């Protein structure tokens, strides 16, 4: 097959060219498999940081509501409910992760 035919096939399928890799940044096969786990851990940490920020904002809104410094009570209550639902979701994810871990520990090798 000629180069032109392959190039035409690639353009017809809209295949992107391979990415250039810096040889200094190339990792071996042992480190390549850890990349998705690291990415998942980073996304989990990002979600926890976001939850922490929302909890802090909810605490400030609650303090403002208790002191009477709230202009719109409806918006404050919606924000507090959002924080409550986010925390419940986090607790459910934690519970499912612990259940999965315990199930793995019960498996026999």
For each residue, the residues with C-beta under 8 A, 3 or more apart:
1: 5 6
2: 5 6
3: 6 7
4: 7 8
5: 1 2 8 9
6: 1 2 3 9 10
7: 3 4 10 11
8: 4 5 11 12
9: 5 6 12 13
10: 6 7 13 15
11: 7 8 14
12: 8 9
13: 9 10
14: 11
15: 10
16:
17:
18:
19:
20:
21: 25 26
22: 25 26
23: 26
24:
25: 21 22
26: 21 22 23
27: 31 32
28: 31 32
29: 32 33
30: 33 34
31: 27 28 34 35
32: 27 28 29 35
33: 29 30 36 37
34: 30 31 37 38
35: 31 32 38 39
36: 33 39 40
37: 33 34 40 41
38: 34 35 41 42
39: 35 36 42 43
40: 36 37 43 44
41: 37 38 44 45
42: 38 39 45 46
43: 39 40 46 47
44: 40 41 47 48
45: 41 42 48 49
46: 42 43 49 50
47: 43 44 50 51 90
48: 44 45 51 52 90
49: 45 46 52 53
50: 46 47 53 54
51: 47 48 54 55 86 87 90
52: 48 49 55 56
53: 49 50 56 57
54: 50 51 57 58 82 83 86
55: 51 52 58 59 83 87
56: 52 53 59 60
57: 53 54 60 61 79 83
58: 54 55 61 62 79 80 82 83
59: 55 56 62 63
60: 56 57 63 64
61: 57 58 64 65 70 76 79 80
62: 58 59 65 66 80
63: 59 60 66 67
64: 60 61 67 69 70 76
65: 61 62 68 69 70 73 76
66: 62 63
67: 63 64
68: 65
69: 64 65
70: 61 64 65 73 76
71:
72: 75 76
73: 65 70 76 77
74: 77 78
75: 72 78 79
76: 61 64 65 70 72 73 79 80
77: 73 74 80 81
78: 74 75 81 82
79: 57 58 61 75 76 82 83
80: 58 61 62 76 77 83 84
81: 77 78 84 85
82: 54 58 78 79 85 86
83: 54 55 57 58 79 80 86 87
84: 80 81 87 88
85: 81 82 88 89
86: 51 54 82 83 89 90
87: 51 55 83 84 90 91
88: 84 85 91 92
89: 85 86 92 93
90: 47 48 51 86 87 93 94
91: 87 88 94 95
92: 88 89 95 96
93: 89 90 96 97
94: 90 91 97 98
95: 91 92 98 99
96: 92 93 99 100
97: 93 94 100 101
98: 94 95 101 102
99: 95 96 102 103
100: 96 97 103 104
101: 97 98 104 105
102: 98 99 105 106
103: 99 100 106 107
104: 100 101 107
105: 101 102
106: 102 103
107: 103 104
108:
109:
